[in-house]
């Protein structure tokens, strides 16, 4: 298990976003992973991904939305005072967990100093602490806490995704940014057909409608203390 990536003694961690393939635990991308630069690129690369792992890698290096790219990288460079000694992820946060989940948990977007720092959705802020404790009680997570990539946490029969994979300014992505990032644009959305789901916000209800044509009656909130 690991803690957040930190600087050496007496120094701050490097500023700015992490480069693909530079040693972050569980980084799905490499320097050779293709990068989408606009909405058309997102659609093309997602449709061409042959596996969930390949799709996740491409999601994690996306540069399609200039406003989001500028904000996530600015946050990763400036940081907050309490995290100056940590390296920030500063890239899109792809989904993670079981490739064919029974439960799908959908959030709006990563937090600037949460997922954008830790590289994992719902990790590094108070809401994530509550969520993972609940998932653990339900048997859907291997540990009651999620601290950082490489900490040994593992989702069981569950997957987490965000409607928008980059931290947005003021936690408010635009409709265009949401649509550019929509997981239904991937050729693999059919692999994510959970029997139950937890939607964290109204935006995610609309997202589910777009991806599946409607919100399936079988998709219901799992009532086990989740947010």
N, C-alpha and C positions, 0 to 999 in steps of 0.2 A: 504494500500500500504506500501511497505517497501523499504529501501535503502539496499545496500550491507551489509552483515553481518559484524559487526565490533567488535573489542575488547572492553573490559571495559575501564574506564578512566585510562590513563597513561600506558596502556599496548598494546603490539602488539597482533594481532589475532593469534590463534594457527597455527603452520606451518604444511604443508603437506596436503594431500587430505582429503576431507570430508568423514567420514564413513557413509554408508547407514543407513537411519533411525535416524540420530542424530539431526534432527530439521531444516534442510534446507528447506525453503519454496518450496513446490511443488516437493520435492524429491520423485521420483517414486518408489524407492527401499526400502527394509528393510534389516535387518541383515540376514534374511532368504532367500533373493533372490539368486538363483543359479548363479554361476560365471563361465564363459567360460575361459579356460586356453590356448586354442589353436584354430586353424581354425576349426577343427572337432567339438570342443565344441560349437563354435559359430553357426555352422550349426544345430547341434542337439537342442540347446536351442531355437534358432529362430524358427525352425520347430515345436517345442513343445509348443510354446506360443499360447494360445487360443484366446487372445485378443490383441488389440493394446497396451493397458495399460500394460499388462504383458510383451509384447515384449520390450516396452520402458524401463521398469524396468530392464530387463536383459541386455539391451544395456548399461545402465548407470553404470554397475559394471564390465564390461568386462576387462579381463587381458590377452587377446589372443596374443598381440603383445608386446614383451618385450621392444623393443626400444621406443615405444610410451608410455608405462607405466612408464618407467624410466624418460622420458623427462617431461611428464605432472606432475608427482609427484615432480620432482626436481624443476620445475617452481613454483609449489604450495608451496614448502618449502622455497625457496629463495625469491620469489616475486620481484617486482620492488619497488624502494624506495617510489614512490607515493602511493603504495597500501599496505604498511606494516601493516596498521591498519585494513585491510580487511581479512576475511577468504576466501581462494580460494576453488573453487569446486574441481579441480584437478582430475576429473574422466571423462569418456567418456560423450559427449554431445548428448543425444538422440534427435530424431526429436520431434517437438511439434506443436500444432495447431489442426485444424479440423481433425477428424479421417477419414473422407471421403471428401477430399478437392476438390474444383473446380480448385484451382491453387496450384501447387507444386513448391517451391523455393529450388533449390539444390545448396549448396556451396561445396567447396573442403574439408575444415577442419576447426575446431575452431582455433581462435588465442590464442597464449600462455597466453596473459594477457587480452584477450577479453572473449570468451566463457569459456576458461579454468578457468577463475577467477569468472565469473558471473553465470556459470551453464546454460547458454542459448546461442544458436547459434546466430551469428550476433549481439551480445550484449556486449557492453563495449569497442567498438572501433569506429573509424570514419566511416568506411564503413557501420556499423550497423546504425549509426545515419542517414545517407542518406537513407538507405533502409527503415527503419521504417517510416520516414517522408513521403516517397513515398507511402508506403503501406497504411498509414493513409489517404492520399489524394485520394487513389483509393477505400477506403471503405473496405480494407482488414485487417486493424488493428484498435483496439479500441482506441489507443493512438498514438501520433506522436513520442514518444520516447520509448526506451526499456533500462532500467537501470540495473535491476537485477531481479532474480526470486522473485516473490511475489509483484511486483510493480503494479499489476493490468492490465498489458498488456495482450491482448488477440487477437489471429488471427481469422479472420472472413472468412470462406469458403477457408482458405488457410492453408498450412502446410509447415514447414521448415525442411529440413534434410541436412545432410552432407555426402559426399561420404566416408569420413574417420571421425570417431567421436571423435578421440583424437587429441589434438594439436601436430603436428609433428615438430621435429627439423628443423629450417630454413624454415618452412612452406612447406616442401617437403616430403609427404608420399611416400613410395615405392609402386611399383605395387603390391607386395605381401600383403602389409598392406591394400591397397585399396580393393583388392579382398577379403581378410578376412572379411572386414567390409561391403561388398556390400549388400545393402538392398534387392536385389533379392534373397539372401539366406534365407530370412525370409519367412515363409509360408503365410505372410499377405501382400506381395507386390501387390497382386491383388486388395486389398482394396484401394490402392493408385493409382487410374487411373484418374488423373485430366484431365479436358478438355483443360487446358492451363498450361504452365509451364515456369519458368525462370531458365535457366541453367547458373550458374556463373562459367564459365571456361570450357576448352576443356575436362578435366578429367571427368566432369559431363555428357558431351555428350556421352562419351564412357560408362559411368555407365548406362545411360538410355538405350543404345543399349543392354547392357548385361541383364538388368532387363526385358525388354519388347521384346527382340528379334530384335528390330529395334527402331528407334525414330519415334513414330507415327506422321503422318502428322498433327493430331489435336493438337499436343503439339507445341505451338508457344510462342514466347516471348510476354508478356503483355506489351504494350507500354504506360506506364503511368508514366514515370520518374524513373523506377527502375534502378539499377546499370547497 
